[in-house]
């Protein structure tokens, strides 16, 4: 069955350093992959989308890579700040028609320490 | 910036009762979704909806569940006879055409507590 794994339940990073989060998947050939941020008691907020034919995508301090051979995506936050503390979710599409539901990983809880 | 709004923010219901969760998606979006998140667990897909019909549904979305777009702005999820295990956060989301390869915009959810 399809499976998505995110690298750890909690990740502690010193402010100013780069945080790197991992998303691995199996039994999947997604056309694209998305990263979301979720704060406690709130809905997921879209951050970045990367397509299967793209190796890397950037937005301000965020960078995503997508390796379809390794079946892995890496999500980087450079110059991290305490306000970046949140749970980060990896999500993959399902194959099929237009209104595809997303399959989410459990998320990595990122803590940026001042 | 336009946003997805959900009401109520918290719903408490006796087991066996019917509940209707309401959502107002972003106005020019055409694809609508419901997800749920049981406390401490991952976000799970329930159903997607396009052109006034269900496009896709998960195993969770059984005969107890139904969705409707009763007018041009609302999108509802009905649970006919609630069970204790239906207690969760329910998120509505919407996306613009063509649906696939588009970000999904989520509301802040309805916390459903079944007693």
Interface residues (C-beta under 8 A of the other chain):
Chain A: X31 X32 X34 X36 X38 X41 X42 X43 X44 X45 X46 X49 X51 X89 X91 X93 X94 X96 X97 X98 X99 X100 X101 X102 X103 X104 X105 X106 X107
Chain B: X4 X31 X32 X33 X35 X41 X42 X43 X44 X45 X46 X47 X48 X49 X50 X55 X56 X58 X91 X93 X95 X97 X98 X99 X100 X101 X102 X103 X104 X105 X106 X107 X108 X109
